[in-house]
């Protein structure tokens, strides 16, 4: 049976042991054996053994950086299109990391990365091609099944590597970040764990006859587990590195780049050695070897000085690593005899610490002198002690005592770190020791490049605030503006230096973006197409973040015509377009066409389709004031309103008296009132202030609502209640007559005539009268005066 044969072949492929870089089967063989790609993909999906191997490998595989800029400077990855694949397997696993156009790690979809296994490398790669193909919809389900088994890394466990760099007029940085200056001459144990590997360094004088400044001239590496030996020799004249493996010359650090590769390239693709070597682009990278438990890679570079970078995982245990770049214990460097020297010790003490790691016997050296040149005696019998200038760094005049002031000023300006503007001591010391300004420039070039790489490795994408609007509502012929800098922050780039871009299908005459301010002059663009607004923000390293909002779009000719509740679009869509509830005077999908219906109407006054489109009387003009609107077919009737009716409740209803007329009315007021300026309310007439009411000389005028009267002035009274009688002055004998006192068995009864008192004291009030203490002793009132 054909189907049984296919199943058998797939089963064999799933269990075959595949040697690295050796293709045991090809895609053409798959196609000749298997009846269609879908069935081959199905074979991988049902392969439980491979599934288990992948699940186990994920825990130990290299994690992908979240942004492409970081992996782009990691030369242990090969770049193909938008994906990066490790050159070599690490713990039998190899990561594939793929990135979007804006540099973000792809964590889903057919273009995402996946894990490859050393024992099933080509099998998994072909399975991906068969299951996902070119990302067509027809393979969507099979591609999703592939990634359920072999999911892409999501960078959640990625951590920037820890990098220690030793270079130049040697400044040695230990594997745990300590740093000191060393200008010894000879061969030294640079790094070792005692059992699995040892790295030795050779130094030579920068200038002949000058013992104050040295540089790294060679490194030798011994993998004690496989007995592989690698040497790297610095060709200072060519500014290149020559690579030897087990005494045989293999390559230099620029050769592989000449093969057409923009990045370093493996020196051997068929792995016959335990140590993996990648060369090109001015660097040589070594992986695996005996140090793989501690160090991810060693990078040897050159830029007028030979340098070594130790790149390790921050979680690695390095407590047994010793040598010039060995670990510290509680702030102390460890000498070869286990004596401790403080990291804050004098320059002489630190020099003596480093010299303790010099090679004393020929058998200690891992250099192959016979094959690579020289001998132990040449390199190890001239250990010299330089002049220690570190103590003069605080006094440039003393440090550069033989230089002119203008030169010292130049050195001080040149030897400054761009990231913190502080002096670069190595640059200053190199110039002071050698008198060579160009060497100082080389130091700064390398220092700046190293810092830039550190910033990229530790850089994060710009952070978009969760307060950025998820959905906006806009209408045609309106303007919508937002300041994007209010919603984005970045650790290394101030808001004013962030760069923004927008991707949309709309024409550029509808929008603009300047200095982070996005302005959208909403037009008719979204009537024709469905396109959102996708923003990209770039920091100073060109690292980007993408963000967007969804749009509620009112494309009707008038905002009042838009009905979002009746929209047939899904609310989760990027663009939701309102439906248009067009009034009778319009037509078209967006109510954009106006109907001229005036020839069919008989209006009371004027007919105008556009002028009165928002009026209920459309297309007729509203009825004049005082008339009410009604339509009888195509005839407008304006009926008189009886504003004098009891049931009329308009704001202009007459307050007192009303006279209705055809299409109008008139308000009037009762006697004693006059009509207010508003034409319908009545105001009282103040006859007193206007002089309408005239009172006598012994009278005062008192105004009341709708009327007025004359009252007698204080101290006067009318002799009769008859109107028109005069007010005469009240005559009193004395103040004594104002108070009448009577006495009973239990109390005093006191009566006061206020008229008598006010005749003499006009301003007196009852509250002003004081009758003495509450306990009366029976004195005569007459005696009180």
C-alpha positions in Angstrom: 0.0 0.0 0.0 1.4 3.5 -0.8 0.0 5.1 2.3 1.7 2.4 4.6 5.0 3.0 2.8 4.7 6.7 3.3 4.1 6.3 7.0 7.1 4.0 7.3 9.4 6.4 5.5 8.3 9.3 7.7 8.8 7.2 10.8 12.4 6.4 9.7 13.1 10.0 9.1 11.8 10.9 12.5 14.2 8.5 14.2 17.3 8.9 12.0 20.5 10.3 13.6 21.6 13.3 11.4 25.2 14.5 11.6 25.7 18.2 11.7 25.9 19.8 8.2 25.5 16.4 6.5 22.2 16.2 4.6 20.9 12.6 4.8 17.7 13.4 2.9 16.5 16.1 0.6 13.2 17.9 -0.1 13.1 16.3 -3.5 13.3 12.9 -1.9 10.4 13.9 0.4 8.3 14.9 -2.6 9.1 11.6 -4.5 8.2 9.5 -1.5 5.4 11.4 0.1 2.1 12.0 -1.8 1.9 15.8 -1.2 3.4 18.3 1.2 0.5 18.2 3.6 1.1 14.6 4.5 4.8 15.2 5.1 3.9 18.0 7.5 1.4 15.8 9.2 4.2 13.2 9.8 6.2 15.9 11.7 3.2 17.0 13.7 2.5 13.4 14.8 6.1 12.7 15.6 6.0 12.5 19.4 9.7 11.6 19.8 10.8 14.8 18.1 8.2 16.8 20.1 9.8 15.5 23.3 13.3 16.3 22.2 12.3 19.9 21.3 10.5 20.4 24.6 13.7 19.3 26.5 16.0 21.5 24.3 14.0 24.7 24.8 15.1 24.8 28.4 18.8 25.0 27.5 18.7 26.8 24.2 20.0 30.3 23.6 17.3 33.0 24.1 16.5 35.5 21.3 17.0 39.2 22.0 13.7 41.2 21.8 15.1 43.7 19.3 17.1 43.0 16.1 19.9 45.6 16.9 21.2 43.4 19.7 21.4 40.2 17.7 22.8 42.1 14.7 26.1 42.7 16.7 26.3 39.0 17.8 28.5 37.4 15.2 27.8 33.9 16.4 24.5 34.2 14.5 24.3 34.0 10.7 21.8 36.4 9.1 19.5 35.2 6.3 16.8 37.6 5.2 15.0 38.7 8.4 16.2 35.7 10.5 19.3 35.0 12.5 20.5 31.4 12.9 23.3 30.3 15.3 26.3 29.1 13.4 27.0 26.3 15.8 24.9 24.1 18.1 25.0 24.8 21.8 24.1 21.8 23.9 22.8 20.2 20.7 20.3 23.0 20.1 20.4 25.9 17.7 18.1 28.9 17.9 16.5 30.7 14.9 15.3 34.2 15.7 13.3 36.2 13.2 12.4 39.9 13.2 9.8 42.2 11.7 10.6 45.1 9.4 10.8 47.5 12.4 13.2 45.2 14.3 10.8 43.5 16.7 11.1 39.8 17.5 8.4 37.8 15.7 6.7 35.5 18.2 3.9 34.1 16.0 3.0 33.6 12.4 4.7 31.7 9.6 7.7 34.0 9.6 8.6 33.4 13.3 11.7 31.5 14.5 12.0 28.0 15.8 14.4 25.6 17.4 16.7 23.3 15.5 18.3 20.1 17.0 21.7 18.7 16.1 20.3 15.2 15.6 17.3 16.4 13.5 18.5 19.7 12.0 17.5 19.3 8.3 14.4 17.3 9.3 13.0 20.2 11.3 14.0 22.8 8.7 12.2 20.9 6.0 9.2 20.3 8.2 8.9 24.1 8.7 9.1 24.6 5.0 6.4 22.0 4.3 4.1 23.1 7.1 4.4 26.8 6.6 5.7 27.3 3.1 5.4 30.9 2.1 2.8 31.8 4.7 -0.2 31.3 2.5 -3.7 31.0 4.0 -3.9 27.4 2.7 -1.1 26.3 5.1 -2.3 28.4 8.0 -3.6 25.5 10.0 -0.6 23.2 9.4 1.8 26.1 10.2 0.0 26.7 13.5 0.4 23.0 14.3 4.1 23.2 13.6 4.6 26.1 16.0 2.5 24.4 18.7 5.2 21.7 18.6 8.2 24.0 18.0 7.2 27.4 19.4 9.4 30.5 18.7 11.3 32.0 21.5 9.5 35.1 23.0 12.6 36.7 24.5 11.1 36.6 28.0 14.2 34.9 29.4 16.7 37.0 27.5 19.3 38.8 29.6 22.1 41.0 28.2 25.4 39.1 28.4 28.1 40.2 30.8 31.1 41.5 28.9 34.6 42.0 30.2 37.1 43.7 27.9 40.9 43.8 28.2 42.7 45.8 25.6 45.1 48.6 24.6 48.0 49.7 26.7 46.6 46.9 28.8 43.7 47.7 31.0 42.5 44.4 32.2 38.9 43.8 33.1 38.3 40.8 35.2 35.6 38.3 34.5 33.4 39.8 37.2 34.0 43.5 36.3 37.1 44.5 38.2 39.5 46.8 36.3 43.2 47.7 36.7 46.1 49.0 34.6 49.0 46.7 33.8 52.2 47.2 31.7 54.2 44.1 32.5 56.3 42.4 29.8 56.2 38.6 29.2 53.7 35.7 29.2 51.0 35.3 31.8 48.1 33.1 32.8 45.2 35.2 31.7 42.3 32.9 32.6 41.9 29.3 33.9 39.7 27.1 35.9 42.5 24.6 36.5 40.9 21.6 34.9 39.1 22.3 31.7 40.9 25.3 30.0 43.6 27.8 30.2 44.2 31.1 28.3 47.6 32.7 28.3 48.5 36.2 27.2 51.7 37.6 25.8 52.7 41.3 26.1 55.3 43.3 24.2 56.5 46.9 24.3 54.6 49.5 22.4 57.8 51.4 21.6 61.2 49.9 21.4 63.3 51.1 24.4 60.2 52.3 26.3 59.4 49.9 29.2 56.4 52.0 30.4 53.9 50.9 27.9 53.0 47.4 26.6 50.3 45.8 24.6 48.8 42.3 24.0 50.8 40.7 21.2 49.4 37.1 21.4 47.0 34.8 23.2 47.1 31.0 23.5 44.1 28.8 24.4 44.3 25.2 25.6 41.1 23.1 25.8 42.2 20.5 28.3 39.2 18.3 27.7 40.0 17.8 24.0 43.7 18.8 24.0 43.0 21.4 21.3 45.2 24.4 21.2 44.6 27.7 19.5 46.9 30.7 19.2 46.1 34.2 18.0 49.0 36.5 17.0 48.7 40.2 16.5 50.2 41.5 13.3 50.6 45.1 14.4 51.8 46.4 11.0 48.8 45.0 9.2 46.5 45.5 12.2 45.3 41.9 11.8 45.2 38.7 13.8 46.7 35.4 12.6 44.9 32.2 13.8 46.8 29.0 14.5 45.0 25.7 15.4 47.3 23.1 17.0 50.3 24.9 15.6 49.0 25.1 12.0 48.1 28.5 10.5 44.4 28.6 9.6 43.2 32.2 8.9 43.3 35.8 9.8 40.6 38.0 11.2 39.9 39.7 7.9 40.1 36.8 5.5 36.5 35.5 5.8 35.1 38.9 5.0 36.8 38.8 1.7 34.7 35.8 0.8 31.7 38.1 0.4 30.3 37.8 3.9 29.5 41.1 5.7 29.7 39.2 9.0 32.4 36.9 10.4 32.2 33.4 9.0 33.0 30.0 10.5 36.5 28.8 9.6 35.2 25.2 9.3 31.7 24.2 8.6 32.3 20.5 9.0 33.0 20.4 12.7 36.1 18.3 13.5 37.1 20.2 16.6 35.7 20.9 20.0 36.5 24.6 19.7 34.3 26.5 17.2 36.0 29.4 15.4 34.4 32.3 13.5 36.6 34.8 11.7 36.2 38.0 9.7 35.4 41.6 9.9 38.4 42.4 12.1 37.6 39.8 14.8 38.0 36.1 15.7 35.3 34.5 17.8 35.9 31.2 19.7 33.0 29.2 21.2 32.5 26.0 23.1 36.0 24.7 24.1 36.6 23.8 27.7 35.3 27.1 29.0 31.7 26.7 27.7 30.4 26.1 31.3 31.5 29.7 32.2 31.9 31.6 28.9 29.6 31.9 25.9 32.3 33.2 23.6 35.7 34.9 23.4 36.0 37.7 20.9 39.4 38.8 19.8 39.4 42.1 18.0 41.9 44.6 16.6 41.8 48.4 16.1 45.5 49.3 16.5 45.5 47.2 19.7 44.7 43.5 20.2 41.7 43.1 22.6 39.9 40.2 24.2 36.2 40.2 25.2 34.9 37.6 27.6 31.2 37.2 27.0 29.4 35.2 29.6 25.9 34.4 31.0 25.2 36.4 34.2 24.1 33.2 35.8 27.3 31.3 35.3 29.3 30.3 38.4 32.8 31.8 38.0 34.2 31.4 41.6 36.9 29.1 40.5 38.2 31.2 37.6 41.6 32.7 38.3 44.4 34.5 36.4 45.0 38.1 35.3 41.3 38.4 34.5 40.1 36.0 37.3 37.3 36.7 39.7 37.6 38.7 42.9 36.8 37.7 46.4 35.1 40.4 48.4 37.0 43.2 46.6 40.3 41.4 46.5 42.3 40.1 43.5 43.7 36.6 44.0 47.4 36.1 43.3 48.8 32.8 41.9 49.8 31.7 45.5 46.3 32.6 46.7 47.5 35.8 48.4 44.9 38.6 48.2 45.5 42.1 47.0 42.8 44.8 47.5 41.3 46.2 44.3 42.0 49.7 45.8 45.7 48.9 46.4 48.5 51.0 45.0 49.6 50.7 41.4 52.8 48.9 42.5 50.8 46.3 44.5 48.4 45.7 41.6 51.5 45.3 39.3 52.9 42.7 41.7 49.6 40.9 41.8 49.6 40.6 37.9 53.3 39.6 37.8 52.4 36.7 40.1 50.7 35.1 37.1 53.7 35.3 34.9 55.0 32.0 33.4 58.1 30.8 35.3 58.9 27.5 33.6 58.8 26.4 30.0 56.4 23.5 30.8 53.8 26.0 32.1 53.4 27.6 28.6 50.7 26.5 26.2 52.3 28.4 23.3 53.7 26.3 20.5 56.9 28.1 19.9 58.3 25.7 17.4 55.3 26.0 15.1 54.3 29.7 15.7 57.7 31.3 16.3 59.9 32.4 19.2 60.8 30.5 22.4 60.0 30.6 26.1 63.3 32.5 26.9 62.7 35.3 24.4 59.4 36.2 25.9 59.9 35.5 29.6 63.4 36.7 30.6 62.9 40.4 30.3 60.2 41.2 32.9 60.4 44.9 33.6 58.8 47.3 35.9 57.3 50.5 34.4 56.9 53.9 35.9 53.6 54.2 37.6 51.9 57.4 36.5 48.4 56.7 37.9 49.0 58.9 40.9 49.5 61.9 38.5 46.1 61.6 36.8 44.7 64.3 39.0 47.4 66.8 37.9 47.7 66.9 34.1 50.6 69.4 34.3 52.6 66.9 36.3 51.5 64.0 34.1 52.5 65.8 30.9 55.4 67.8 32.3 57.4 67.7 29.1 54.4 69.0 26.9 53.3 72.5 26.1 50.1 73.8 27.7 48.2 73.8 24.3 49.1 70.1 23.9 47.9 69.3 27.5 44.6 71.1 26.7 44.2 69.0 23.5 44.9 65.8 25.4 42.3 66.7 28.1 39.7 67.5 25.4 40.4 64.3 23.4 40.5 61.9 26.3 36.8 62.4 27.3 34.1 59.7 27.4 31.2 60.8 25.2 28.6 59.2 27.6 29.6 60.9 30.8 32.1 63.6 29.7 34.6 62.3 32.3 38.3 61.9 31.6 39.4 58.6 30.1 42.4 57.6 32.2 43.7 55.0 29.8 43.8 57.5 27.0 45.7 60.0 29.1 48.2 57.3 30.4 48.9 56.0 26.9 49.8 59.4 25.6 51.9 60.2 28.8 53.8 56.9 28.5 54.4 56.9 24.8 54.2 60.5 23.8 52.0 59.3 20.9 48.8 61.3 20.5 47.5 58.9 17.8 47.6 56.0 20.2 45.4 58.0 22.5 42.9 58.5 19.6 43.0 54.7 19.1 42.2 54.1 22.7 39.2 56.5 22.5 38.0 54.9 19.3 37.9 51.5 21.0 36.4 52.9 24.2 33.6 54.6 22.3 32.9 51.5 20.2 32.8 49.4 23.3 30.5 51.8 25.1 28.2 52.0 22.1 27.9 48.2 22.0 27.1 48.1 25.7 24.4 50.7 25.2 22.9 48.6 22.4 23.0 45.4 24.4 21.3 47.1 27.3 18.9 49.2 25.3 15.2 48.7 25.5 12.5 49.6 23.0 10.7 52.9 23.7 7.9 52.5 26.1 4.4 53.5 25.0 2.0 54.6 27.8 -1.1 52.5 28.4 -3.0 55.8 28.4 -2.5 56.1 24.6 -6.0 56.1 23.1 -7.2 52.7 21.9 -9.9 54.1 19.7 -10.8 57.6 18.5 -13.9 59.0 16.8 -13.4 61.4 13.9 -15.7 63.0 11.3 -15.2 64.3 7.9 -13.9 67.9 7.5 -12.7 67.9 11.1 -9.1 68.1 12.5 -7.7 65.6 15.0 -4.3 66.3 16.7 -2.3 64.4 19.3 1.2 65.0 20.7 2.8 61.5 20.6 5.7 62.5 22.8 3.2 62.7 25.7 2.8 59.0 25.5 6.3 57.6 24.8 9.3 57.4 27.2 12.8 56.0 26.6 15.7 55.3 29.0 18.3 56.8 26.7 16.5 59.3 24.5 14.8 62.5 25.6 11.3 63.1 24.2 12.4 65.9 21.9 15.0 63.5 20.2 12.5 60.7 19.5 11.7 60.2 15.9 8.1 59.3 14.8 6.7 57.9 11.6 3.2 56.9 10.6 2.1 54.2 8.3 -1.3 54.5 6.7 -3.0 54.1 3.4 -4.3 57.6 3.4 -2.8 60.2 1.1 -0.3 62.6 2.7 -2.4 65.6 2.1 -4.7 64.3 4.9 -2.1 64.2 7.6 1.2 65.5 8.9 3.7 64.5 11.6 6.2 67.1 12.9 8.3 66.8 16.1 6.0 64.1 17.4 2.8 66.1 16.8 0.4 64.2 14.5 -2.3 66.2 12.8 -5.1 64.6 10.8 -7.2 66.7 8.5 -10.0 64.2 8.2 -11.2 63.9 4.6 -12.9 61.4 2.4 -10.0 58.9 2.3 -11.6 56.3 4.7 -14.8 56.3 2.5 -12.9 54.4 -0.1 -10.4 52.3 1.8 -10.0 50.5 5.1 -6.7 51.7 6.6 -5.6 52.4 10.2 -2.9 54.6 11.7 0.2 52.7 12.7 2.9 54.8 14.5 6.6 53.9 14.9 8.9 55.6 17.3 12.7 55.4 17.1 15.2 56.1 19.8 18.7 57.3 19.2 19.9 53.8 18.5 17.1 53.4 15.9 15.3 50.9 18.1 11.6 51.2 17.6 8.2 50.5 19.0 5.0 50.3 17.1 1.6 51.4 18.4 -1.7 52.3 16.9 -5.4 53.1 17.6 -8.7 52.0 16.1 -10.9 54.5 14.4 -14.6 55.3 14.5 -15.1 57.1 11.2 -18.0 59.4 10.4 -17.9 59.9 6.7 -21.4 61.3 6.2 -21.7 64.8 4.9 -23.1 65.9 8.3 -22.1 64.6 11.7 -25.7 64.3 12.8 -26.3 61.8 10.0 -23.9 59.2 11.4 -25.2 56.1 13.2 -22.4 54.0 14.8 -24.9 51.8 16.6 -26.3 50.7 13.3 -22.9 50.0 11.8 -22.4 46.5 10.4 -18.6 46.5 11.2 -17.1 44.6 14.1 -16.2 46.9 17.0 -12.8 45.2 17.2 -12.0 46.2 13.6 -9.3 48.7 13.0 -11.8 51.0 11.2 -15.5 51.2 12.1 -17.5 53.2 9.6 -20.8 54.8 10.6 -23.8 54.2 8.5 -25.6 57.4 7.2 -29.2 58.2 8.2 -29.8 60.6 5.3 -32.7 63.1 5.5 -35.1 63.5 2.7 -33.3 66.4 1.0 -30.2 64.3 0.4 -29.2 61.2 -1.5 -26.0 59.2 -2.0 -24.2 56.7 0.2 -22.9 59.6 2.4 -25.8 62.0 2.0 -23.5 64.1 -0.1 -26.0 64.9 -2.8 -28.7 67.6 -2.2 -32.1 67.4 -3.8 -33.8 70.6 -5.3 -37.4 70.0 -4.3 -38.5 73.7 -4.2 -40.5 73.5 -7.5 -42.8 71.0 -5.8 -43.4 73.1 -2.6 -45.6 76.1 -1.8 -44.0 78.0 1.0 -45.4 80.8 3.2 -42.3 82.9 2.5 -39.1 81.5 1.1 -37.9 78.0 -0.2 -34.2 77.1 -0.1 -33.0 73.4 0.1 -29.6 74.3 1.5 -30.3 77.3 3.7 -33.1 75.6 5.7 -31.7 72.0 5.7 -31.5 71.9 9.5 -35.0 73.3 10.0 -38.2 71.2 10.6 -39.9 73.4 8.0 -37.5 72.3 5.3 -37.3 73.2 2.4 -39.4 76.2 3.5 -38.2 79.0 5.7 -39.5 78.9 9.3 -42.8 80.6 9.9 -42.6 84.3 11.1 -42.8 84.9 14.7 -46.3 84.7 16.0 -47.3 81.9 13.6 -47.1 78.2 14.0 -45.8 75.7 11.4 -47.8 72.9 9.7 -47.4 71.1 6.4 -50.4 70.0 4.3 -48.8 67.9 1.6 -46.4 70.2 -0.1 -48.1 73.3 1.3 -46.6 75.2 4.2 -49.3 76.7 6.5 -48.3 79.4 9.1 -51.3 79.8 11.5 -51.6 82.8 13.9 -50.7 82.0 17.5 -53.2 83.5 20.1 -50.6 84.6 22.6 -53.5 86.1 24.8 -55.0 82.7 25.3 -55.2 81.3 28.8 -53.4 78.1 27.6 -50.6 80.0 26.0 -47.4 79.4 27.9 -44.7 81.0 25.9 -41.9 82.9 27.6 -43.3 86.2 26.1 -46.8 85.7 27.7 -48.2 89.0 28.9 -48.1 89.5 32.6 -51.2 91.7 33.0 -53.1 92.8 30.0 -52.9 91.3 26.4 -54.4 92.3 23.0 -54.0 89.7 20.2 -53.6 90.7 16.5 -53.0 88.6 13.3 -49.5 87.2 13.6 -48.7 89.3 16.6 -49.9 90.6 20.0 -49.5 93.5 22.4 -49.1 93.7 26.1 -50.2 96.5 28.4 -50.2 97.2 32.2 -52.6 98.3 34.9 -52.6 101.8 36.5 -49.5 102.2 38.7 -47.4 99.9 36.4 -45.5 100.4 33.2 -44.4 97.9 30.5 -40.9 96.5 30.8 -38.4 96.6 28.0 -39.0 92.9 27.3 -42.4 93.9 26.1 -44.4 91.4 28.3 -43.7 91.9 32.0 -44.9 95.0 34.1 -42.9 97.0 36.5 -44.3 99.1 39.4 -44.1 102.9 39.0 -42.5 104.7 42.0 -44.7 107.7 42.2 -42.6 109.1 45.1 -39.3 109.2 43.3 -40.7 110.5 40.1 -42.7 113.3 41.8 -46.0 112.0 40.7 -47.3 111.9 44.3 -46.9 115.3 46.0 -47.1 115.4 49.8 -47.3 118.2 52.3 -44.4 119.6 54.2 -45.3 117.7 57.3 -45.8 114.4 55.4 -43.6 111.7 53.8 -44.4 109.9 50.6 -44.6 106.0 50.8 -44.6 104.0 47.6 -46.6 100.7 47.3 -47.1 98.2 44.4 -49.3 100.0 41.9 -50.0 103.0 44.2 -48.5 105.5 46.8 -49.7 107.5 49.9 -48.7 110.4 52.1 -48.1 109.7 55.8 -47.5 112.2 58.7 -43.9 112.7 59.5 -42.6 111.6 63.0 -43.9 114.0 65.7 -46.9 114.9 63.6 -50.4 113.5 63.5 -53.6 114.0 61.7 -56.5 115.6 63.6 -58.9 113.6 61.6 -59.0 110.4 59.6 -60.4 112.2 56.7 -58.3 112.4 53.5 -56.7 115.7 52.9 -56.6 116.8 56.5 -53.3 118.3 57.6 -50.7 116.8 59.9 -50.1 118.9 63.0 -47.3 118.8 65.5 -48.0 116.8 68.6 -47.7 118.9 71.7 -46.3 117.3 74.9 -45.9 118.9 78.4 -42.7 117.1 79.3 -40.9 113.8 79.1 -42.3 112.8 82.5 -45.7 112.5 80.9 -44.4 109.8 78.5 -44.0 107.3 81.4 -46.9 106.0 83.4 -46.1 103.8 86.4 -48.6 101.7 88.3 -48.0 99.3 91.1 -49.7 96.1 92.2 -49.2 93.7 95.0 -46.7 91.7 93.0 -45.2 93.9 90.3 -44.7 97.3 88.7 -46.6 98.1 85.5 -44.8 100.6 83.3 -46.3 102.2 80.2 -44.2 104.3 77.8 -45.7 106.7 75.2 -43.2 106.6 72.3 -44.8 109.6 70.6 -43.9 111.8 73.5 -40.3 110.5 73.7 -39.8 110.7 69.9 -40.9 114.3 69.9 -37.8 115.1 72.0 -35.6 112.2 70.9 -36.6 111.5 67.2 -34.2 108.6 66.8 -35.2 106.7 69.9 -36.5 103.2 69.6 -38.2 100.9 72.2 -35.0 98.9 72.4 -33.1 102.0 73.6 -35.3 102.3 76.8 -33.7 100.9 80.0 -35.9 100.4 83.0 -33.2 99.5 85.6 -32.4 96.3 87.4 -35.0 93.5 87.6 -35.2 94.0 91.5 -37.2 97.1 92.1 -36.8 98.9 95.5 -40.0 100.9 95.0 -38.4 104.3 94.3 -40.6 106.9 92.6 -40.1 107.2 88.9 -40.2 110.9 89.3 -37.0 110.6 91.3 -35.2 108.9 88.4 -35.1 112.1 86.4 
